[in-house]
Every structure is written in structure tokens, then in C-alpha cells.
Amino acid sequence: MVISKMIKVLITPRSFGKYSDVAKNQLLEAGITIVNNQKGSILNEDELIELIKDVDGVIIGVDPLSERVLSKAKQLKAVAKYGVGVDNIDLDYCRLHDIPVSITQNANMDAVADYAFALILGVARKITEINHACHQNDWSKNIAVDVYGKRLGILGFGHIGKGVALRAKGFAMDVLAYDVNPDHAFASNHGIRYANLDEILTSCDFISIHLPLLPETRYLINKEVLARMRKNAIIINTARGGIIDEDALYEALVNKQIYGVGLDVFEREPAGDSPLLSLPNVIAGSHTAASTEGAVENMSNFAVVNLLNDLRNKGVI
């Protein structure tokens, strides 16, 4: 193959190719020069602009691929999301300028489902609180709440939501699901009942969120909703931070309206100044639910395959 010009691809996720060279080698074998994120953390708009201005493709994590950034990427032909959430990408701009955007569908579904259920157990049984006390030589009993046989509501019943449901069935939980595109066959086969938002939000002991961040889902969990939840309700969010009004959530936790939360995502990340981090009944994650060796390798490989396909379709390679 004769390469008429240098083809460059920017890769922003820090975990890309961390456990295998397969994905990176696919790019190199296609004659592509790789531009890496050297910062070691999420890039801001100015940093992205500097790196993206002369690349043909980008594999993007959660960095802000806004209109301001994209407008400076004059050579950009394709975007490959490292994950499935695309709320950090200006999709309207990409559509208008014929820039295809792909996602790594199903690459991390088991990792995220595992993590979500770990948060259910961790918050319910006060794992982090008890661990911290033991490290301080405090061996007093810390009474928690049960998981086995309780009711779980799942908001967003795609592959990850279904994975959480299957794990919950091992704990004999009564599982209710909400999704705009219900899979009745799956629900029937696994003893899961579809319900409306109101029933899930007001009757469930646990609520696990797996929805995309859209205008209609922003602040879905707000002050009014929190006030109607069960007093011992536990909320788990491994989806997107903007789905929960964090100010209202803080007040609900302080006032003991609900039992606790497990959050892998925040509206602003890193969330170092969030008052939620000061509360003992909050287990926080650094947007790390998908960070397992298997999921990282899957996302790396899927993202490269998607990007190469789009670049071929564009005649770049």
C-alpha cells in the first residue's frame, strides 16, 4: 500500500492498550501514526484542540469533544468512542460535517454490571465504613441492611442493566425494569417485570441507573423524586452523573431521606470538591466501572476496528 500522506490518530483514553499491543499494532500496520494523551488525565478543551488539529481520526474517552474542539479539527474524518456514552461528543456537529461516530457496544457490559452490583453490596452492608473503622481499631458493630430477597429497580434495561438483573437473581431479588424499548422475551425468561418510573422510584429498595444522559434524563433523580423514595432506598449510578441532581442528593442523604448511594460518575469529574465525598454513606468511584483488564482490551480492540472501518469508508486508508 502506498501512503500518500501521514495519517494520524489521536488516542485520549489512558487505559487504551494497557494490557495488550494488539489494538496499537492494528493501527501501526495500517500505516497510522499514533498521537497519545501524555497528560495522564482527562484533557480539557484547550489541550484537545492542540492535539486534534491535524489528525484524521480520534479514539475518545470522556474528554470534551465539543463544537469548539471539533471546529479546529479540519482533517478529522472519524470518531471512535472508547465506551458507549456519547454525551461528551457534539453529535450534531459530527452529523453536519459527515464525521461518523462509533461506539464500543458490549465491550464493557460485564465489567460495569459487576461493579454496579458490587456497589449494591458495598453500600447496603457499609463495607467501606466498616473497613475504615477496623483500620482505626474500632470493632463495634455497624448495623446494615439486607440485599437478599429485596426489590431492585433497574432504569435502563440494555445489556448492562440486564447483566445487573441476572446477578440480582442470584440474590433472589424481585427485579423491576424500565426501558423505552422493552425486551419482553428476556424479562419473561428471567422472571423480571417491566414497570413505570413512578413504581420503581417509590417502591424499590435499590435503584440502579443505566440510562444515557439526554435532555429528558437530566436530573431525573431530583428533590421531588428523592422525597418520594423509600427511607432505606439505595441508589447506584454507573451511567452518567447528570442524571442525578447532586445538590438534592446531598440534602437527601444528610436528612436521612434515603440510606445511601454508590456513585461511579459525577456531574463534574474529577469530583474532588463535591460535598457528597464528605458523607460516610456515599461510596464513590472515579468513573472506573469499566476498568478491568478484559474490558479495557475489548474497548481498545473494538474502538480500533470501528475507527479503521470508518477511515476505509472515507478513503483515508
C-alpha positions in Angstrom: 0.0 0.0 0.0 1.3 3.5 -0.9 0.6 6.1 1.8 0.3 9.4 0.1 0.4 11.4 3.4 1.0 10.8 7.1 -2.3 9.5 8.7 -2.6 10.4 12.3 -4.9 9.2 15.0 -5.3 10.8 18.5 -5.9 8.4 21.4 -7.1 10.1 24.6 -8.1 7.2 27.0 -5.2 6.5 29.4 -6.0 2.8 29.6 -6.0 2.2 25.9 -3.9 -0.9 25.0 -2.6 -1.1 28.6 -2.7 -4.9 28.7 -2.1 -5.8 25.1 -0.4 -4.4 22.0 -3.0 -5.9 19.6 -5.0 -2.7 19.2 -2.0 -0.5 18.8 -0.4 -2.8 16.3 -3.5 -2.8 14.1 -3.2 1.0 13.8 0.6 0.8 13.1 0.1 -2.0 10.5 -2.4 0.3 8.7 0.3 2.9 8.4 -1.1 5.2 11.1 0.9 7.5 13.3 -0.4 7.4 16.9 -0.7 10.6 18.9 -1.1 9.8 22.6 -2.5 11.7 25.6 0.6 12.5 27.5 -1.1 14.4 30.3 -2.1 11.3 32.3 -5.6 12.6 33.0 -8.7 13.8 31.1 -7.9 16.5 28.6 -9.6 19.9 28.6 -10.8 21.7 25.5 -7.6 23.7 25.0 -5.5 20.6 25.4 -7.6 18.7 22.9 -7.5 21.5 20.4 -3.7 21.4 20.4 -3.6 17.7 19.8 -6.6 17.2 17.4 -5.9 20.0 14.9 -4.1 17.8 12.3 -5.4 14.3 13.0 -7.5 12.1 10.7 -9.2 10.1 13.5 -9.7 10.1 17.2 -10.3 7.5 19.8 -12.0 9.5 22.5 -12.7 8.7 26.2 -14.7 11.2 28.3 -12.7 14.2 27.2 -14.9 17.1 25.8 -15.2 16.7 22.1 -17.3 19.9 21.8 -18.1 22.0 18.8 -15.3 24.4 19.8 -12.8 21.5 19.7 -14.2 19.8 16.6 -14.2 23.1 14.6 -10.4 23.1 14.9 -10.0 19.5 13.6 -10.0 20.4 9.9 -8.7 16.9 8.9 -10.9 14.8 11.1 -12.7 12.0 9.3 -13.9 9.7 12.1 -14.5 9.5 15.8 -14.4 6.2 17.8 -15.8 6.4 21.3 -13.9 4.3 23.8 -17.1 3.2 25.6 -20.8 3.8 24.8 -21.7 7.1 26.3 -21.5 9.9 23.7 -22.7 12.9 25.8 -19.2 14.4 25.6 -19.3 14.4 21.8 -21.1 17.1 19.8 -23.1 14.6 17.6 -24.9 17.4 15.8 -21.6 18.9 14.6 -20.4 15.4 13.5 -23.6 14.8 11.6 -23.4 18.1 9.9 -19.8 17.6 8.8 -20.2 13.9 7.9 -17.9 12.6 10.6 -19.1 9.1 11.7 -19.1 8.4 15.4 -18.8 4.7 16.6 -19.1 3.2 20.0 -17.7 0.0 21.5 -21.1 -1.7 22.1 -21.0 -4.5 24.7 -17.2 -4.3 25.2 -17.5 -3.5 28.9 -21.0 -4.7 29.8 -19.9 -7.4 32.3 -17.3 -5.2 34.0 -19.9 -2.5 34.6 -22.6 -4.9 35.7 -20.1 -6.4 38.2 -19.2 -3.0 39.5 -22.8 -1.9 39.9 -23.7 -5.0 41.9 -20.5 -4.5 44.0 -21.8 -1.1 44.8 -25.2 -2.5 45.8 -23.5 -4.8 48.3 -21.0 -2.2 49.4 -23.5 0.5 50.2 -26.0 -1.9 51.8 -23.5 -3.6 54.0 -21.5 -0.5 54.8 -18.3 -2.2 53.5 -16.2 0.9 53.3 -17.4 2.3 56.6 -16.7 -0.9 58.5 -13.3 -1.3 56.8 -12.3 2.3 57.8 -13.4 1.6 61.4 -11.4 -1.6 61.6 -8.3 0.2 60.4 -8.8 2.5 63.3 -9.1 -0.5 65.7 -12.9 0.2 66.1 -14.6 -3.2 66.2 -18.1 -2.0 67.1 -21.0 -3.5 65.2 -22.3 -1.4 62.4 -25.9 -2.5 61.6 -26.5 -2.6 57.8 -29.5 -3.5 55.6 -30.2 -6.7 53.7 -29.8 -7.4 50.0 -31.1 -10.9 49.6 -34.7 -11.1 48.6 -35.1 -7.3 48.3 -36.6 -5.3 45.4 -34.3 -3.9 42.8 -35.4 -1.4 40.1 -33.2 -1.0 37.0 -33.5 2.2 35.0 -32.3 1.4 31.5 -32.5 -2.2 30.6 -29.9 -2.6 27.9 -27.0 -5.1 28.1 -25.6 -3.7 31.3 -29.0 -3.4 33.0 -29.8 -7.0 32.0 -26.4 -8.1 33.4 -27.2 -6.5 36.8 -30.6 -8.2 36.7 -29.0 -11.6 36.2 -26.7 -11.0 39.1 -29.6 -9.9 41.3 -31.5 -13.1 40.6 -28.6 -14.9 42.3 -29.7 -13.0 45.4 -33.4 -13.9 44.9 -34.2 -10.2 44.3 -37.5 -9.1 42.9 -36.4 -7.2 39.8 -38.4 -4.4 38.1 -37.1 -2.8 34.9 -37.8 0.4 33.0 -36.8 1.0 29.4 -38.3 2.8 26.4 -37.7 -0.3 24.3 -38.7 -3.2 26.5 -37.4 -6.7 25.8 -40.4 -8.7 27.0 -38.9 -12.1 26.0 -35.8 -11.6 28.2 -37.9 -10.3 31.1 -40.3 -13.3 30.8 -37.5 -15.8 30.6 -35.8 -14.4 33.8 -38.8 -13.5 36.0 -38.4 -9.8 35.6 -41.3 -7.4 35.4 -41.4 -4.1 33.5 -42.8 -1.2 35.5 -43.2 2.6 35.1 -40.8 5.1 36.6 -43.1 6.0 39.4 -43.5 2.5 40.7 -39.8 1.8 40.5 -38.8 5.1 42.2 -41.3 4.8 45.0 -41.3 1.0 45.8 -37.8 -0.3 45.3 -35.2 -0.9 48.0 -32.4 -0.5 45.4 -32.3 1.6 42.2 -29.5 1.0 39.6 -29.2 3.6 36.9 -28.1 2.6 33.3 -29.6 5.3 31.2 -27.9 7.6 28.7 -27.6 11.3 29.6 -30.3 13.0 27.4 -32.3 16.2 27.9 -35.2 14.0 29.2 -33.0 12.1 31.7 -31.0 15.1 33.1 -31.9 15.4 36.8 -34.3 12.5 36.5 -33.4 11.9 40.2 -34.3 15.3 41.7 -35.5 16.7 45.0 -39.1 15.7 44.4 -38.3 12.2 43.4 -35.9 11.7 46.3 -38.6 12.8 48.7 -40.9 10.0 47.5 -38.4 7.2 47.7 -38.3 4.6 50.5 -36.4 5.8 53.6 -33.9 2.9 53.2 -33.6 3.3 49.5 -30.1 2.9 47.9 -29.2 4.5 44.6 -26.5 3.2 42.3 -25.3 5.2 39.3 -22.7 3.8 36.9 -24.2 5.7 33.9 -23.8 9.4 33.9 -23.6 12.0 36.7 -26.0 14.5 35.2 -28.9 12.0 35.7 -28.9 12.9 39.4 -29.3 16.4 40.9 -26.3 16.2 43.2 -27.3 19.1 45.4 -30.7 17.4 46.1 -29.0 14.1 46.6 -26.6 15.6 49.2 -29.6 17.1 51.1 -31.5 13.8 51.0 -28.5 11.9 52.4 -27.8 14.4 55.2 -31.5 14.4 56.1 -31.6 10.6 56.0 -34.4 10.6 53.4 -32.5 7.7 51.8 -30.0 5.1 53.1 -27.0 5.7 50.8 -25.6 5.8 47.3 -22.9 4.3 45.2 -21.6 6.7 42.5 -19.1 5.8 39.8 -20.0 9.0 37.9 -20.4 12.7 38.9 -21.7 15.7 37.0 -18.2 17.2 37.1 -15.2 14.9 37.1 -12.9 14.8 38.9 -15.3 15.5 41.7 -12.8 16.5 44.4 -14.9 19.4 45.7 -18.2 17.6 45.8 -19.8 17.7 49.3 -21.0 14.1 48.6 -17.5 12.9 49.2 -17.7 14.1 52.8 -20.5 11.7 53.6 -19.9 8.2 55.1 -23.0 6.7 53.3 -21.5 7.5 49.8 -19.2 5.1 48.1 -17.5 6.9 45.2 -15.8 5.7 42.2 -13.6 7.5 39.7 -15.6 6.6 36.6 -13.9 3.2 36.9 -16.7 0.7 36.5 -15.4 -0.4 33.1 -11.8 -0.6 34.2 -11.0 -4.3 34.2 -8.3 -5.9 32.1 -10.8 -7.7 29.9 -13.0 -4.7 29.3 -10.0 -2.4 28.6 -8.7 -4.9 26.0 -12.2 -5.2 24.4 -12.7 -1.5 24.2 -9.3 -0.9 22.7 -9.8 -3.6 20.1 -13.4 -2.6 19.3 -12.5 1.1 19.0 -9.7 0.4 16.6 -11.8 -1.9 14.4 -14.5 0.7 14.3 -12.2 3.6 13.5 -10.3 1.7 10.8 -13.6 0.7 9.1 -14.8 4.3 9.1 -11.4 5.6 7.8 -11.5 3.0 5.0 -15.1 4.0 4.1 -13.8 7.6 3.9 -10.9 6.5 1.6 -8.3 7.7 4.1 -6.6 4.3 4.2 
